[in-house]
């Protein structure tokens, strides 16, 4: 049969026995095509069920999330090469790099003298590259009331680099000293305490109680620092 078909198609190709307009699709081939289409529909239907299950699972996962924790869940603590690093770009139209360096330097210098500071200062600067760095050691409060004061020493580095109309702020080398001098004393870096790996449950829906206050307050403090710098650099422009 296969041999016969080959001979037939060879004759058709070489002698052009029928004009192209006379060709039609046999009924049994049409049925096969429709059957194949039906098969595809069934496959797509199966894929749809899988997607529905996935969506349902995701809804269940989200339903377990406390809305107050949303800003502090997966991705809230970024890592670069295994190190916790927060970065923020501030755009300041109309200001050149030198002007921004002076403004940022002054703003960070004032921050090192804030109420919660322990021993913070600008440690180095480069006026040629318009970059400077500051080391902060400050109190990070978890709660403060008549009964108790719960806080930790919070250490981190700020590196500020300036270009025309833009300032980049990098916050890294974070670590904590909690309840110094007590039996419960804890000295730990951010990478081993507040990252997704150590601070979230397996489903990434909850912050583990042991490091929850550290993670949340660190994110809040980071936001406060970046906003404070942005306000200092853009208030003249506005």
BABA-864621 format. One record per residue: residue number from 1; chain; x, y, z of N, C-alpha, C in turn. Coordinates in steps of 0.02 Angstrom, whole numbers, always signed. Example, Ala and Ser with C-alpha at 12.3 -4.5 7.8 and 13.67 -1.06 7.14 Angstrom:
// residues 2
{1; "A"; {+660; -284; +390}; {+615; -225; +390}; {+660; -165; +390}};
{2; "A"; {+642; -112; +354}; {+684; -53; +357}; {+645; +2; +394}};
//
This chain:
// residues 238
{1; "A"; {+42; -60; +0}; {+0; +0; +0}; {+44; +63; +0}};
{2; "A"; {+96; +61; +43}; {+140; +119; +46}; {+174; +132; -21}};
{3; "A"; {+193; +77; -54}; {+227; +82; -118}; {+179; +112; -170}};
{4; "A"; {+117; +91; -168}; {+66; +115; -215}; {+55; +190; -207}};
{5; "A"; {+53; +213; -146}; {+43; +284; -132}; {+101; +326; -158}};
{6; "A"; {+162; +300; -149}; {+221; +337; -172}; {+218; +345; -248}};
{7; "A"; {+201; +290; -283}; {+195; +292; -356}; {+142; +341; -377}};
{8; "A"; {+84; +340; -342}; {+28; +384; -359}; {+48; +457; -352}};
{9; "A"; {+79; +474; -298}; {+98; +545; -286}; {+153; +567; -334}};
{10; "A"; {+195; +519; -355}; {+247; +535; -404}; {+216; +553; -470}};
{11; "A"; {+166; +515; -490}; {+130; +528; -553}; {+95; +595; -551}};
{12; "A"; {+62; +608; -494}; {+25; +671; -487}; {+72; +731; -490}};
{13; "A"; {+131; +723; -459}; {+178; +779; -457}; {+209; +793; -524}};
{14; "A"; {+224; +739; -563}; {+260; +748; -627}; {+214; +764; -685}};
{15; "A"; {+154; +736; -684}; {+109; +743; -741}; {+52; +793; -730}};
{16; "A"; {+45; +818; -668}; {-8; +866; -653}; {-75; +841; -680}};
{17; "A"; {-93; +779; -660}; {-153; +746; -686}; {-215; +787; -672}};
{18; "A"; {-221; +817; -611}; {-279; +857; -595}; {-259; +929; -581}};
{19; "A"; {-300; +976; -598}; {-286; +1045; -579}; {-296; +1055; -504}};
{20; "A"; {-263; +1104; -478}; {-265; +1115; -406}; {-335; +1128; -381}};
{21; "A"; {-377; +1159; -426}; {-444; +1177; -402}; {-489; +1117; -391}};
{22; "A"; {-468; +1060; -416}; {-510; +1001; -408}; {-496; +962; -344}};
{23; "A"; {-446; +982; -309}; {-430; +944; -248}; {-478; +960; -192}};
{24; "A"; {-499; +908; -157}; {-544; +916; -99}; {-519; +871; -42}};
{25; "A"; {-540; +889; +17}; {-522; +848; +75}; {-574; +794; +84}};
{26; "A"; {-554; +731; +83}; {-602; +676; +92}; {-637; +682; +160}};
{27; "A"; {-698; +654; +163}; {-739; +658; +224}; {-704; +627; +283}};
{28; "A"; {-669; +570; +272}; {-638; +537; +329}; {-580; +577; +357}};
{29; "A"; {-545; +617; +313}; {-491; +660; +336}; {-519; +718; +377}};
{30; "A"; {-576; +745; +353}; {-609; +799; +390}; {-627; +777; +460}};
{31; "A"; {-655; +716; +464}; {-674; +689; +529}; {-614; +681; +575}};
{32; "A"; {-558; +659; +543}; {-497; +651; +584}; {-474; +718; +611}};
{33; "A"; {-478; +770; +567}; {-457; +837; +588}; {-500; +861; +646}};
{34; "A"; {-566; +851; +639}; {-611; +872; +693}; {-596; +834; +757}};
{35; "A"; {-580; +770; +749}; {-563; +730; +809}; {-501; +757; +843}};
{36; "A"; {-452; +776; +801}; {-391; +804; +829}; {-405; +869; +866}};
{37; "A"; {-449; +911; +835}; {-467; +973; +868}; {-500; +960; +935}};
{38; "A"; {-544; +908; +936}; {-577; +890; +998}; {-526; +869; +1050}};
{39; "A"; {-476; +832; +1026}; {-423; +810; +1072}; {-387; +870; +1102}};
{40; "A"; {-375; +921; +1059}; {-341; +981; +1084}; {-383; +1017; +1136}};
{41; "A"; {-448; +1018; +1123}; {-493; +1050; +1171}; {-489; +1016; +1238}};
{42; "A"; {-487; +949; +1235}; {-484; +912; +1298}; {-419; +927; +1334}};
{43; "A"; {-364; +934; +1296}; {-300; +949; +1328}; {-302; +1018; +1359}};
{44; "A"; {-329; +1067; +1322}; {-335; +1134; +1350}; {-379; +1135; +1411}};
{45; "A"; {-431; +1094; +1410}; {-476; +1090; +1467}; {-438; +1065; +1528}};
{46; "A"; {-395; +1015; +1516}; {-354; +989; +1571}; {-308; +1042; +1598}};
{47; "A"; {-279; +1083; +1553}; {-235; +1137; +1573}; {-273; +1188; +1614}};
{48; "A"; {-336; +1201; +1593}; {-378; +1248; +1629}; {-391; +1226; +1700}};
{49; "A"; {-403; +1161; +1709}; {-414; +1134; +1776}; {-352; +1143; +1820}};
{50; "A"; {-294; +1131; +1789}; {-231; +1139; +1826}; {-221; +1212; +1848}};
{51; "A"; {-239; +1258; +1803}; {-233; +1329; +1820}; {-282; +1349; +1875}};
{52; "A"; {-343; +1320; +1872}; {-393; +1334; +1923}; {-369; +1310; +1991}};
{53; "A"; {-338; +1251; +1992}; {-312; +1224; +2055}; {-256; +1269; +2082}};
{54; "A"; {-214; +1292; +2036}; {-158; +1335; +2056}; {-184; +1401; +2084}};
{55; "A"; {-235; +1430; +2051}; {-264; +1492; +2074}; {-298; +1484; +2142}};
{56; "A"; {-332; +1427; +2150}; {-366; +1413; +2213}; {-315; +1406; +2270}};
{57; "A"; {-261; +1372; +2255}; {-207; +1364; +2304}; {-178; +1431; +2324}};
{58; "A"; {-169; +1475; +2274}; {-141; +1541; +2287}; {-189; +1583; +2329}};
{59; "A"; {-255; +1576; +2316}; {-305; +1613; +2356}; {-304; +1590; +2428}};
{60; "A"; {-297; +1525; +2438}; {-294; +1498; +2506}; {-232; +1524; +2542}};
{61; "A"; {-176; +1526; +2504}; {-113; +1551; +2533}; {-120; +1624; +2555}};
{62; "A"; {-151; +1664; +2510}; {-158; +1735; +2525}; {-207; +1747; +2582}};
{63; "A"; {-257; +1703; +2588}; {-306; +1711; +2642}; {-275; +1701; +2710}};
{64; "A"; {-217; +1668; +2712}; {-183; +1656; +2776}; {-138; +1714; +2796}};
{65; "A"; {-133; +1765; +2752}; {-88; +1821; +2765}; {-123; +1876; +2804}};
{66; "A"; {-90; +1899; +2855}; {-113; +1957; +2893}; {-97; +2020; +2852}};
{67; "A"; {-148; +2060; +2837}; {-138; +2119; +2794}; {-85; +2166; +2821}};
{68; "A"; {-78; +2171; +2887}; {-29; +2215; +2916}; {+43; +2192; +2901}};
{69; "A"; {+50; +2127; +2886}; {+116; +2099; +2872}; {+136; +2104; +2799}};
{70; "A"; {+89; +2121; +2755}; {+102; +2120; +2683}; {+165; +2158; +2662}};
{71; "A"; {+177; +2218; +2687}; {+238; +2255; +2665}; {+303; +2223; +2689}};
{72; "A"; {+297; +2174; +2734}; {+357; +2145; +2764}; {+369; +2072; +2744}};
{73; "A"; {+329; +2047; +2698}; {+335; +1977; +2679}; {+388; +1967; +2624}};
{74; "A"; {+379; +1917; +2583}; {+430; +1897; +2534}; {+455; +1955; +2492}};
{75; "A"; {+520; +1963; +2489}; {+551; +2015; +2449}; {+563; +2080; +2486}};
{76; "A"; {+539; +2086; +2547}; {+547; +2149; +2584}; {+619; +2161; +2605}};
{77; "A"; {+658; +2107; +2610}; {+728; +2112; +2628}; {+770; +2088; +2569}};
{78; "A"; {+792; +2133; +2526}; {+830; +2113; +2466}; {+901; +2091; +2483}};
{79; "A"; {+927; +2044; +2444}; {+995; +2020; +2454}; {+1034; +2026; +2389}};
{80; "A"; {+1097; +2044; +2396}; {+1144; +2046; +2340}; {+1205; +2004; +2359}};
{81; "A"; {+1215; +1950; +2321}; {+1270; +1904; +2336}; {+1268; +1880; +2409}};
{82; "A"; {+1207; +1866; +2432}; {+1199; +1839; +2499}; {+1201; +1890; +2555}};
{83; "A"; {+1206; +1954; +2538}; {+1208; +2007; +2588}; {+1146; +2051; +2583}};
{84; "A"; {+1120; +2072; +2640}; {+1062; +2117; +2641}; {+1084; +2186; +2618}};
{85; "A"; {+1052; +2211; +2565}; {+1069; +2276; +2537}; {+1005; +2312; +2517}};
{86; "A"; {+995; +2372; +2544}; {+940; +2416; +2523}; {+970; +2472; +2480}};
{87; "A"; {+939; +2486; +2423}; {+963; +2540; +2380}; {+905; +2584; +2359}};
{88; "A"; {+921; +2648; +2351}; {+868; +2696; +2333}; {+898; +2752; +2292}};
{89; "A"; {+866; +2769; +2236}; {+887; +2824; +2194}; {+842; +2884; +2204}};
{90; "A"; {+872; +2942; +2214}; {+835; +3004; +2224}; {+849; +3050; +2165}};
{91; "A"; {+798; +3069; +2129}; {+805; +3113; +2070}; {+792; +3186; +2091}};
{92; "A"; {+840; +3228; +2075}; {+835; +3299; +2094}; {+849; +3342; +2032}};
{93; "A"; {+798; +3358; +1994}; {+806; +3398; +1933}; {+838; +3466; +1947}};
{94; "A"; {+884; +3485; +1904}; {+914; +3552; +1909}; {+974; +3557; +1954}};
{95; "A"; {+994; +3503; +1987}; {+1051; +3505; +2032}; {+1109; +3464; +2004}};
{96; "A"; {+1169; +3493; +2005}; {+1226; +3455; +1980}; {+1255; +3411; +2035}};
{97; "A"; {+1302; +3369; +2017}; {+1329; +3319; +2063}; {+1362; +3350; +2124}};
{98; "A"; {+1399; +3405; +2114}; {+1433; +3437; +2171}; {+1383; +3467; +2220}};
{99; "A"; {+1332; +3499; +2194}; {+1280; +3527; +2237}; {+1246; +3472; +2278}};
{100; "A"; {+1231; +3418; +2245}; {+1197; +3362; +2279}; {+1242; +3330; +2331}};
{101; "A"; {+1306; +3325; +2316}; {+1354; +3298; +2365}; {+1353; +3340; +2429}};
{102; "A"; {+1356; +3404; +2423}; {+1357; +3449; +2481}; {+1291; +3443; +2520}};
{103; "A"; {+1236; +3441; +2483}; {+1171; +3436; +2516}; {+1162; +3369; +2553}};
{104; "A"; {+1181; +3315; +2520}; {+1175; +3248; +2550}; {+1221; +3241; +2609}};
{105; "A"; {+1282; +3267; +2603}; {+1331; +3264; +2658}; {+1303; +3299; +2720}};
{106; "A"; {+1275; +3357; +2709}; {+1246; +3395; +2764}; {+1187; +3358; +2796}};
{107; "A"; {+1145; +3329; +2754}; {+1086; +3293; +2780}; {+1106; +3232; +2821}};
{108; "A"; {+1154; +3192; +2796}; {+1176; +3132; +2832}; {+1212; +3152; +2897}};
{109; "A"; {+1252; +3206; +2893}; {+1286; +3230; +2953}; {+1237; +3247; +3009}};
{110; "A"; {+1181; +3278; +2991}; {+1129; +3294; +3040}; {+1097; +3230; +3067}};
{111; "A"; {+1088; +3180; +3024}; {+1058; +3117; +3046}; {+1101; +3082; +3098}};
{112; "A"; {+1168; +3089; +3093}; {+1213; +3055; +3141}; {+1207; +3086; +3211}};
{113; "A"; {+1175; +3143; +3216}; {+1168; +3177; +3281}; {+1096; +3172; +3308}};
{114; "A"; {+1057; +3127; +3280}; {+987; +3120; +3301}; {+980; +3092; +3372}};
{115; "A"; {+920; +3096; +3397}; {+905; +3077; +3466}; {+923; +3005; +3482}};
{116; "A"; {+912; +2958; +3436}; {+923; +2888; +3449}; {+995; +2864; +3432}};
{117; "A"; {+1037; +2911; +3413}; {+1105; +2892; +3393}; {+1149; +2877; +3454}};
{118; "A"; {+1192; +2827; +3446}; {+1239; +2807; +3499}; {+1309; +2830; +3482}};
{119; "A"; {+1335; +2807; +3426}; {+1400; +2829; +3401}; {+1400; +2824; +3325}};
{120; "A"; {+1374; +2876; +3294}; {+1367; +2876; +3221}; {+1405; +2935; +3192}};
{121; "A"; {+1436; +2925; +3133}; {+1473; +2979; +3102}; {+1489; +2962; +3029}};
{122; "A"; {+1505; +3014; +2991}; {+1530; +3004; +2923}; {+1603; +2982; +2930}};
{123; "A"; {+1620; +2926; +2901}; {+1686; +2897; +2911}; {+1735; +2910; +2854}};
{124; "A"; {+1710; +2925; +2794}; {+1754; +2937; +2737}; {+1716; +2971; +2682}};
{125; "A"; {+1753; +3010; +2640}; {+1722; +3041; +2582}; {+1774; +3051; +2528}};
{126; "A"; {+1749; +3056; +2466}; {+1792; +3066; +2408}; {+1760; +3120; +2365}};
{127; "A"; {+1788; +3179; +2367}; {+1758; +3235; +2330}; {+1770; +3231; +2255}};
{128; "A"; {+1819; +3191; +2235}; {+1831; +3182; +2164}; {+1777; +3139; +2132}};
{129; "A"; {+1760; +3084; +2167}; {+1708; +3039; +2142}; {+1639; +3056; +2170}};
{130; "A"; {+1638; +3106; +2217}; {+1575; +3129; +2247}; {+1538; +3071; +2281}};
{131; "A"; {+1575; +3037; +2324}; {+1549; +2980; +2363}; {+1570; +2989; +2436}};
{132; "A"; {+1525; +2971; +2482}; {+1545; +2969; +2553}; {+1508; +2912; +2589}};
{133; "A"; {+1537; +2892; +2644}; {+1507; +2838; +2683}; {+1500; +2856; +2756}};
{134; "A"; {+1447; +2832; +2788}; {+1435; +2845; +2859}; {+1420; +2779; +2895}};
{135; "A"; {+1445; +2774; +2956}; {+1432; +2716; +2998}; {+1385; +2736; +3054}};
{136; "A"; {+1328; +2699; +3059}; {+1278; +2715; +3109}; {+1274; +2661; +3163}};
{137; "A"; {+1269; +2684; +3225}; {+1253; +2641; +3281}; {+1200; +2678; +3320}};
{138; "A"; {+1140; +2650; +3322}; {+1083; +2686; +3350}; {+1036; +2638; +3386}};
{139; "A"; {+990; +2667; +3425}; {+939; +2626; +3457}; {+880; +2617; +3409}};
{140; "A"; {+859; +2555; +3403}; {+799; +2539; +3363}; {+747; +2513; +3412}};
{141; "A"; {+695; +2553; +3423}; {+645; +2536; +3473}; {+590; +2491; +3446}};
{142; "A"; {+574; +2439; +3485}; {+519; +2395; +3468}; {+455; +2416; +3505}};
{143; "A"; {+463; +2434; +3568}; {+407; +2459; +3608}; {+434; +2501; +3665}};
{144; "A"; {+395; +2550; +3685}; {+416; +2594; +3739}; {+354; +2618; +3777}};
{145; "A"; {+346; +2593; +3837}; {+288; +2612; +3878}; {+308; +2617; +3951}};
{146; "A"; {+260; +2629; +3994}; {+274; +2637; +4066}; {+304; +2574; +4096}};
{147; "A"; {+282; +2517; +4072}; {+305; +2453; +4100}; {+375; +2434; +4077}};
{148; "A"; {+389; +2443; +4012}; {+453; +2419; +3987}; {+476; +2458; +3925}};
{149; "A"; {+541; +2452; +3912}; {+571; +2479; +3852}; {+607; +2422; +3816}};
{150; "A"; {+583; +2406; +3757}; {+612; +2351; +3719}; {+646; +2381; +3657}};
{151; "A"; {+712; +2373; +3653}; {+749; +2402; +3597}; {+814; +2362; +3586}};
{152; "A"; {+845; +2376; +3528}; {+908; +2344; +3511}; {+956; +2396; +3484}};
{153; "A"; {+1021; +2383; +3491}; {+1071; +2424; +3457}; {+1070; +2402; +3384}};
{154; "A"; {+1063; +2449; +3339}; {+1058; +2435; +3268}; {+1117; +2468; +3233}};
{155; "A"; {+1157; +2429; +3198}; {+1216; +2454; +3163}; {+1208; +2444; +3088}};
{156; "A"; {+1229; +2494; +3050}; {+1226; +2489; +2977}; {+1271; +2542; +2945}};
{157; "A"; {+1283; +2534; +2881}; {+1323; +2581; +2842}; {+1281; +2613; +2787}};
{158; "A"; {+1290; +2677; +2778}; {+1260; +2713; +2721}; {+1315; +2735; +2674}};
{159; "A"; {+1308; +2720; +2610}; {+1354; +2745; +2559}; {+1314; +2787; +2511}};
{160; "A"; {+1334; +2849; +2503}; {+1297; +2896; +2461}; {+1342; +2918; +2402}};
{161; "A"; {+1318; +2909; +2342}; {+1355; +2929; +2282}; {+1312; +2977; +2240}};
{162; "A"; {+1345; +3028; +2214}; {+1307; +3082; +2180}; {+1326; +3090; +2107}};
{163; "A"; {+1276; +3101; +2066}; {+1285; +3118; +1995}; {+1241; +3178; +1981}};
{164; "A"; {+1246; +3205; +1921}; {+1203; +3260; +1903}; {+1130; +3238; +1908}};
{165; "A"; {+1092; +3274; +1949}; {+1019; +3264; +1957}; {+1001; +3197; +1989}};
{166; "A"; {+1048; +3162; +2017}; {+1032; +3097; +2048}; {+1079; +3079; +2106}};
{167; "A"; {+1049; +3052; +2158}; {+1088; +3027; +2216}; {+1068; +2955; +2229}};
{168; "A"; {+1118; +2912; +2236}; {+1106; +2842; +2252}; {+1125; +2830; +2325}};
{169; "A"; {+1080; +2799; +2362}; {+1093; +2784; +2433}; {+1093; +2708; +2441}};
{170; "A"; {+1145; +2683; +2472}; {+1151; +2611; +2484}; {+1158; +2599; +2558}};
{171; "A"; {+1116; +2555; +2584}; {+1116; +2537; +2656}; {+1133; +2463; +2662}};
{172; "A"; {+1189; +2448; +2697}; {+1208; +2378; +2704}; {+1247; +2367; +2769}};
{173; "A"; {+1276; +2308; +2777}; {+1313; +2288; +2837}; {+1272; +2299; +2900}};
{174; "A"; {+1212; +2272; +2899}; {+1165; +2278; +2955}; {+1177; +2223; +3006}};
{175; "A"; {+1180; +2243; +3070}; {+1180; +2192; +3123}; {+1153; +2222; +3188}};
{176; "A"; {+1135; +2177; +3234}; {+1100; +2197; +3295}; {+1137; +2172; +3357}};
{177; "A"; {+1131; +2212; +3411}; {+1154; +2191; +3477}; {+1095; +2201; +3525}};
{178; "A"; {+1066; +2146; +3545}; {+1003; +2148; +3583}; {+1014; +2124; +3655}};
{179; "A"; {+989; +2164; +3702}; {+993; +2147; +3774}; {+1065; +2132; +3796}};
{180; "A"; {+1109; +2179; +3779}; {+1179; +2171; +3798}; {+1186; +2166; +3874}};
{181; "A"; {+1230; +2120; +3896}; {+1243; +2112; +3967}; {+1194; +2067; +4003}};
{182; "A"; {+1142; +2044; +3968}; {+1093; +2000; +3998}; {+1104; +1928; +3974}};
{183; "A"; {+1077; +1879; +4011}; {+1084; +1809; +3989}; {+1055; +1797; +3919}};
{184; "A"; {+1006; +1838; +3901}; {+973; +1830; +3835}; {+1007; +1872; +3781}};
{185; "A"; {+1067; +1896; +3794}; {+1103; +1938; +3746}; {+1108; +1905; +3677}};
{186; "A"; {+1097; +1946; +3626}; {+1099; +1921; +3557}; {+1137; +1970; +3513}};
{187; "A"; {+1188; +1944; +3479}; {+1224; +1983; +3429}; {+1220; +1944; +3363}};
{188; "A"; {+1187; +1974; +3314}; {+1174; +1937; +3252}; {+1171; +1985; +3192}};
{189; "A"; {+1193; +1962; +3134}; {+1188; +2004; +3075}; {+1121; +1992; +3040}};
{190; "A"; {+1103; +2039; +2996}; {+1038; +2037; +2963}; {+1029; +1974; +2920}};
{191; "A"; {+1083; +1952; +2889}; {+1079; +1894; +2844}; {+1056; +1831; +2879}};
{192; "A"; {+1069; +1825; +2944}; {+1052; +1765; +2982}; {+991; +1775; +3026}};
{193; "A"; {+956; +1832; +3017}; {+902; +1846; +3063}; {+838; +1872; +3031}};
{194; "A"; {+844; +1916; +2982}; {+783; +1947; +2955}; {+769; +1931; +2881}};
{195; "A"; {+812; +1892; +2849}; {+801; +1874; +2779}; {+743; +1825; +2772}};
{196; "A"; {+718; +1818; +2710}; {+662; +1772; +2697}; {+677; +1702; +2723}};
{197; "A"; {+738; +1680; +2714}; {+758; +1612; +2734}; {+749; +1601; +2809}};
{198; "A"; {+765; +1650; +2849}; {+764; +1641; +2922}; {+702; +1671; +2956}};
{199; "A"; {+669; +1718; +2923}; {+615; +1754; +2957}; {+544; +1736; +2934}};
{200; "A"; {+538; +1699; +2878}; {+471; +1682; +2853}; {+458; +1607; +2858}};
{201; "A"; {+394; +1590; +2862}; {+377; +1518; +2861}; {+385; +1490; +2791}};
{202; "A"; {+377; +1426; +2784}; {+389; +1392; +2720}; {+346; +1419; +2664}};
{203; "A"; {+283; +1437; +2680}; {+236; +1461; +2629}; {+245; +1536; +2614}};
{204; "A"; {+289; +1569; +2651}; {+302; +1641; +2643}; {+241; +1683; +2660}};
{205; "A"; {+200; +1658; +2705}; {+138; +1693; +2722}; {+141; +1725; +2791}};
{206; "A"; {+191; +1706; +2831}; {+195; +1733; +2899}; {+268; +1747; +2917}};
{207; "A"; {+276; +1797; +2961}; {+342; +1813; +2988}; {+349; +1775; +3053}};
{208; "A"; {+404; +1739; +3060}; {+415; +1701; +3120}; {+421; +1747; +3181}};
{209; "A"; {+391; +1727; +3235}; {+386; +1770; +3294}; {+454; +1792; +3320}};
{210; "A"; {+503; +1747; +3318}; {+567; +1761; +3349}; {+604; +1821; +3318}};
{211; "A"; {+593; +1832; +3253}; {+628; +1888; +3220}; {+580; +1940; +3191}};
{212; "A"; {+516; +1933; +3206}; {+466; +1977; +3175}; {+478; +2051; +3189}};
{213; "A"; {+490; +2068; +3252}; {+498; +2139; +3268}; {+561; +2168; +3237}};
{214; "A"; {+614; +2127; +3230}; {+675; +2150; +3199}; {+664; +2165; +3124}};
{215; "A"; {+631; +2119; +3091}; {+619; +2127; +3019}; {+575; +2188; +3005}};
{216; "A"; {+520; +2194; +3041}; {+473; +2248; +3029}; {+503; +2316; +3045}};
{217; "A"; {+536; +2321; +3101}; {+565; +2385; +3120}; {+624; +2405; +3076}};
{218; "A"; {+660; +2356; +3050}; {+715; +2371; +3004}; {+688; +2400; +2939}};
{219; "A"; {+635; +2370; +2913}; {+604; +2396; +2851}; {+577; +2466; +2863}};
{220; "A"; {+545; +2476; +2920}; {+518; +2543; +2936}; {+573; +2595; +2941}};
{221; "A"; {+628; +2576; +2974}; {+684; +2622; +2983}; {+717; +2638; +2915}};
{222; "A"; {+724; +2588; +2873}; {+751; +2599; +2805}; {+708; +2649; +2767}};
{223; "A"; {+643; +2640; +2769}; {+597; +2685; +2735}; {+603; +2756; +2762}};
{224; "A"; {+611; +2761; +2828}; {+617; +2826; +2860}; {+682; +2862; +2838}};
{225; "A"; {+736; +2825; +2835}; {+801; +2854; +2814}; {+797; +2879; +2742}};
{226; "A"; {+771; +2838; +2698}; {+768; +2857; +2627}; {+722; +2918; +2617}};
{227; "A"; {+666; +2919; +2653}; {+620; +2976; +2647}; {+652; +3039; +2675}};
{228; "A"; {+687; +3033; +2731}; {+719; +3090; +2762}; {+771; +3122; +2714}};
{229; "A"; {+809; +3078; +2680}; {+858; +3103; +2632}; {+824; +3134; +2570}};
{230; "A"; {+772; +3101; +2547}; {+736; +3128; +2489}; {+707; +3197; +2504}};
{231; "A"; {+677; +3204; +2563}; {+648; +3268; +2582}; {+701; +3322; +2586}};
{232; "A"; {+760; +3304; +2614}; {+814; +3353; +2621}; {+841; +3376; +2553}};
{233; "A"; {+841; +3331; +2505}; {+870; +3347; +2440}; {+822; +3379; +2391}};
{234; "A"; {+758; +3369; +2402}; {+709; +3393; +2353}; {+668; +3452; +2378}};
{235; "A"; {+674; +3471; +2442}; {+632; +3525; +2467}; {+646; +3592; +2433}};
{236; "A"; {+710; +3604; +2415}; {+727; +3666; +2381}; {+698; +3667; +2310}};
{237; "A"; {+699; +3609; +2277}; {+674; +3604; +2209}; {+600; +3618; +2206}};
{238; "A"; {+563; +3592; +2255}; {+491; +3602; +2258}; {+473; +3674; +2273}};
//
